Amino acid sequence: MEIVGESHYYPHIRRLLGTGALTRDSREVMTVAQLVPEPRNRFDPNAIGVYVGGGQVGHLPREQAVRYSPVLLRLVDEGWTPQVAARVYGYEHDDWEDESLNPRQVFVGSVRVALAEPHMVVPATLPPSERHAVLPTGRKVQVTGEEKHINDLVPLLGQHGETWVHATLHELVEQKARSSRTVAEVRINGSAVGTLTPATSGDLLPVIRHLAGRDVVTTARAILKGNRVKADLVLDVCRMNELSDAWLDSPPLFEGTQAVGGSRGETVVPATATAWRFNPAPGWPPCPPGWTPPAGWRPDPSWPAAPVSWQFWVAS
């Protein structure tokens, strides 16, 4: 999605692209953007600010902001900072409009963000509580046998008939009348909801075993579609031969929603009403050293992007 209003933030966008001239070639960087609701915006209460690298780069288009504002406000109210992949692009060109013979360099930039539909922003299930690693996305893998577990799947579907869920993968030995076979079993919320074909299982099982040997549950993003009589479950995982040695040696590990090691060290646990940490929006000044809110108080959700100020804290 192309954002709007970038021209107001060209100095920061130019800094994001690094030093050096951009007159001959354009330059782009792939990065992460934070989406910050602005319910007190005097022009549009549904406004969603877009921040990259600690500074604002624009807003979501007005017609899109009204669609995304409810879900993003809910995430911010629960202590999360919504973030998405972003592409920052820019170039410089000669401006000959003035009367001098020496043109001035003019910068032009744009920012695009990767956004799912609003109903696909938040998963319908929590991640597993055990220590787990989420497989990178890349290809669609069909789950088989979902029709046997329709009662477990249908309640997860919302009004749009589509959602995404956390699925865990486990080694399963299926006993047949005269033989047995080993496949990958798919579970949601700890309950089996299907299996993968023998061919697909053969691709995934080495990784499942590798992580299980480290007491890590293999987790994947799964897309669930259907209605009350039919459900279709598809995993979104990369091919296992595309996993690097670095990922296998140190995969991003999580326990519940908290990073616990591996190649990522940040904490992504949402704050609770009894233990809020001030998480300022990009560009706002940091919390004063040693300052904490009074016991039993939390940030006012109507000011999710406000700087630290006593008036923006309300009793739980």
N, C-alpha and C positions, 0 to 999 in steps of 0.2 A: 504494500500500500504506500503510495506517495504521500508524504505529509505536506503540510502547507505552512506558509509563513517563514520559510527558511531564510529569506532575504534579510529579515530582521536580526538574524544570528550568524551572518556570514563570517565575522571575525573568528568566532569560536569554531565554526565548521572548517574554516581554512586551517586553523591550528590543528584540528584533528587529522588533517591529511599530511602533516609533517612539514619539514622545512624543504626549501628548494623551489625552483620555478616550476610552474605548471603550464607554461605557454605552449609547449610543443605537444605534450601528451596530457590527457586527463589522468586523474588518479582516483582510486577508490580504496576503501578499507572496509572489511567486514568486522563488525563489532557487536556490542550489546547496548540496547537502549532501554531506559526506564520510562514507564508510562505513569504519569502523575495526574490524577483527577484534580480539577480546579473548580469545586462547587461554588466558590465565592467569586468566580470570574465575572466581572460586571457586564461583559459582552455575551457570554454564553455559560450558563451554570453547568452545562454538560461538557465543557472544554476539557480536553486531555492534553497536557503538556508532554512533550517528548524530550528526554534528556540523554545526552551521550557524553561520556568522559567528564562528568561533573558539571556540565553546562547545558542550557536549553538549546535545542536546534529547531524547534517548531512545535506544531500542534497536529493532532489528527484532524482530518477534514471534518467540518461541522456535521455533515450528514452521517459520518461514521461514528463520531464521538457520542452522539445520542444513543447509538446502538451498544457501544462498549462501556459507557459510563456506569450503568448499574453493576455489572460484574466487577469492574475495576475498583469501584468504591467499596464493594463488599470485601474484596481482597485487602485493600488498604485498611479498612476498619478492623480486620482480623490480624493486622500487624505485618502483612506481606508488602513487598515492593514489586509490583508486576514488571517483568522485563522480557524483552523479545530480541531476536536477532535483527540486526540493522545493517544497511549498506549506505555508507557515506561516500558521495561522489562529488568531484569538483574539477574545474579547470579555470585558467585565466586567459583572457583574450585582450587584444589591443583595442582601445577606445579612441577613435579618431574624430569624435564629435566636437571637441573643442577646436579653437582656431589655431592652436600651436601646431608646429610640425612634429612634435614629440608626443606620441600617443601615451596614454596612461594605461596601466594594467588594471583590468576589471575582473574580479573573481565571480564565478557563477557556481553554485553548489546545490545539491539536492540530497535528500535522505529518504530512504524507503525502509519500512519495517515489515517483518514477517508476522502476520496476524492470522490466527485461525478465526473461524466464525465465532461470535460471542458465546454460543452454547457449547463450543469446543475448547474454550479457554481453560476451564477448570475441570479436572477429572471427576468422574462419578464415584470413584473409590479412593480411599487413602492408600498410600504406599504401604508395603508390608512393614510390620513392626520389627521384624528381624533385620539383622545386618544384610544389606543387599546391594547389588550393582545393577544399574539400568543399562541394557544393551543399546548401543547407538542405533539410530533409525536409518532406513535406507531402502528397504524393499517390503512388499506386502506378502505375508505368509498366511495362508488360509488355515483356520482351525477346523478340525472335523469332529463330528459327534455332538455339535452344539444342541441339536434337536432333542437330545436326551436330558438336557439341563435347562430347558426353557424357563422353568419356574425360578431358577436362580438368576437368569439373565434379564428377563423382561422387567423386573422391578428397577433395574438400573437405567432403563431407557426413559428419557424425558419426553416432553411434548414434541420435540423435533425428530424423534425416532432415530437419533444418532448421538453418540457420546464417546468419550475415550476413558479407558480404565487402566489401572495397573494390573498386569497379569504376571504371575510367577511361573517358572518352568522347572519341571522336576523329572528325574529319570523314573520310568515306570516299566516294569516287566509284565507284559500281557500274556496270560496263559490261554493257549488254544487247546483244542481237543487233543491234538497230537504234537503240538509244538508250542513254542513261546517266541515272543519278539520283544525287543526293547524299543520304546518310543519315548518321546517327550510329552509329558502330561501338562496341560495348561490349567492353572487354578486362578480364581478370583475370590478375594476375601477368604482364602484358605480352602475353598470348595472347588472340586474338579468340575470343569466346564467343557472339556474336550481334550483331544490329543492332536498331535501333528502327524503327518504321513511318515512312513518309514524313511523315505528319502530325505525329507526336511529334518526329521529327527536326527538322522545320521550326520547332518551338517551342524546341528546345534548341541548334540549330546557331549562332544568333547569339551565345549566351553562350560556347559552345565556341570560336568564332573570336575573340571578344573576349579571352578568357583566353590563348588560344594566341598572340595578338599580343603578349602580355606574357611569353611563355615560361613559361606556367603551364598545368599539366595539369588538366583538369576531372575531378573525382572525385565519386563518388556512393556512398551507402550502398545495398547491394543485398541482398535476401533470397533465399536459395537453398533450395529444397525439393526433395525427391525421394528416389530410391533408386538402386540400381545400374543400372537400365534406363531411368529417366526422370528428368529434372531440369527444374525450373521456376525461372526467374530473373526477379525483379521489382525495379526500381529504386524507391527512396523519395526523390523529389525534389519540391520545390515548383514551382509554375507560374512560368515565367520572367518573366511580367509582374508577379509579386509581388516580384521582386528590387528592392530600393531602389537609387537612384543611389549612395547611400553604400556599399552592398555592392559594386556594380560598380566604383566608384572605388577602393575599398580592401578587397578581400575578405580574409578570414583566410587567410594563406599559410603553408604548411608544406613542409618539405623532410625527407623521411623522417617522423619523428615529432616534429620540432622546429619550433616556431613561428619564422618568419623575418621577420615584418613584417606589414603590413596593419593590421587593426583589433585584432589580438591580439599581445601581446608576451611572454607567458609561455613558459617552456620546458617541454616535456612529454616530454623524452627520458628514458627509464628509466635509472636508475643501473646500473653494471656492477660486477662483483665486484672489479675492480681500481681503481675510481674512485667510491666511494660518497660521496654528499652526505647529511648527516643531514637528514631531512625529518620533523620532529616531528609527531605527531598533534595535531589541534586541541586547544588547551587546555594542552598541555605547555610548559614553559619553553623558550626558544630555546637553541641550542647556544652555549656560551661563546665570546666573541669570539676569533677567531684559532685556535680549537681544531680540529684535524683528527684522524681516527683514524690509528693506526699503518699504515704501508704494508702492503698485502696483507691488511687486515682488513676485515670487512663487518658490518653489523648482524645480530644474531642473529634469524633469521626467526620464532622462537618468541616474540619480544617486539616485534612490529611497532609497538605503541603506547607503548613504554616511553620515559621521558625519557633524556637523555644520561647514560650511566654506563658506566665502563670494563667492568663485568661483563657488559654486554649486547652486547659486540662479540666476534666469534669469528673465527678465522683462516679465510681462504678455502680 
